[in-house]
Amino acid sequence: MRTELLDFLACPNCESETPFEVQADASRDDGDIISGTLTCRSCQSVYQIRQGIPRFVTLDQDYCANFGFQWQQWRTLQIDRISGHTLSTDRFFADSGWPPNSLQGKVILDAGCGAGRFADVAAANGATVIAVDLSDAIDACKETTSVHSGRVHCLQASLFNLPLRPSALDAIYCMGVIQHTPDPIAVIRCLTIYLKAGGRLAYNFYEEGFWRYLQIIKYTLRLITPHLSVSKNLALSQFLVDLFFPLTRRLAKIPKVRILNHFIPIASVHNSQLSTEDQRSWTLLDTLDWYGARYEKRQHHEDVAAQLRKVGMTAVRSRPGLAWATKPKN
């Protein structure tokens, strides 16, 4: 943890913005605190710093152990500069709608960062990123983004109770996360308080709609899979990918016929930038995401937009699976 992060932190217990008292037990030569504690001067709550990451959660808060496992297992797969593709960069800018040159010098929250695929993109384009994840995927993110000269700050925390000061950030993005929380509407609304006046946000989420009803096998299995262990869900996902991946790969090459892949109970990924082996690995990763997530709560994009308007956001726009808004200037 770098001390610059303290300028953005607030106690999640009492909401005090008084700077934490820092006890550094071990530090690197560059000032990065590896282990120690943060103590709130107001309520005396103590938070651990382990492996360079401030930890603001307890083990019983982590309802997404499968995500921690999958991002540790496939940490580099979706990292463009490591894996040699541009899929994460392409998706980040397509889904956020932000021009690359608009990130320079901005402080941005990655709400639910996983292994850091989008934090890596934002930092590479000049942003300072505060990357937050509830699971121990945050450790994978720390490793992934360590090349960015301290411009990615990692926190293990809940999106429902972030240890951040209100009105502190230039932008927020939350991609592929909202649907996996127990209360998506609360996340949609509460993240806006951390934006500065004029700050922008971008949300990506599972859209409620027609395609869901084509995935009969998936949703039948999901009656059981959220209650299984990570190892059992991994075994199930591996079995399904071994069984169906060759078929989805063939169908993906045939125009019009490839639509049949929506009926098949794996999250098939077929992109010409990826080798066949990487397509298989990405498919396994996304299939485990399908079945292992405790929650999958889809939203209508019009409802997401309505919630953003209710909390006073302006320039609200949405389309299936995406929403954008700006915090009004004073």
Stockholm file with secondary structure:
# STOCKHOLM 1.0

chainA/1-330         MRTELLDFLACPNCESETPFEVQADASRDDGDIISGTLTCRSCQSVYQIRQGIPRFVTLDQDYCANFGFQWQQWRTLQIDRISGHTLSTDRFFADSGWPPNSLQGKVILDAGCGAGRFADVAAANGATVIAVDLSDAIDACKETTSVHSGRVHCLQASLFNLPLRPSALDAIYCMGVIQHTPDPIAVIRCLTIYLKAGGRLAYNFYEEGFWRYLQIIKYTLRLITPHLSVSKNLALSQFLVDLFFPLTRRLAKIPKVRILNHFIPIASVHNSQLSTEDQRSWTLLDTLDWYGARYEKRQHHEDVAAQLRKVGMTAVRSRPGLAWATKPKN
#=GR chainA/1-330 SS CCGGGGGGBCCTTTCCCSCCEEEEEEECTTSCEEEEEEECTTTCCEEEEETTEEECCCGGGCCCHHHHHHHHHTTTTTCHHHHTCCHHHHHHHHHHCCCGGGCTTCEEEEESCTTTHHHHHHHHTTCEEEEEESSTHHHHHHHHTGGGTTCEEEEECCTTSCCBCTTCEEEEEEESCGGGSSCHHHHHHHGGGGEEEEEEEEEECCBCSGGGGGCHHHHHHTTTGGGSCHHHHHHHHHHHHHHHHHHHHHHHTSTTGGGGGGGSSSCCCCCTTSCHHHHHHHHHHHHHHHHHCSCCCCBCHHHHHHHHHHTTCEEEEEETTEEEEECCCC
#=GC SS_cons         CCGGGGGGBCCTTTCCCSCCEEEEEEECTTSCEEEEEEECTTTCCEEEEETTEEECCCGGGCCCHHHHHHHHHTTTTTCHHHHTCCHHHHHHHHHHCCCGGGCTTCEEEEESCTTTHHHHHHHHTTCEEEEEESSTHHHHHHHHTGGGTTCEEEEECCTTSCCBCTTCEEEEEEESCGGGSSCHHHHHHHGGGGEEEEEEEEEECCBCSGGGGGCHHHHHHTTTGGGSCHHHHHHHHHHHHHHHHHHHHHHHTSTTGGGGGGGSSSCCCCCTTSCHHHHHHHHHHHHHHHHHCSCCCCBCHHHHHHHHHHTTCEEEEEETTEEEEECCCC
//
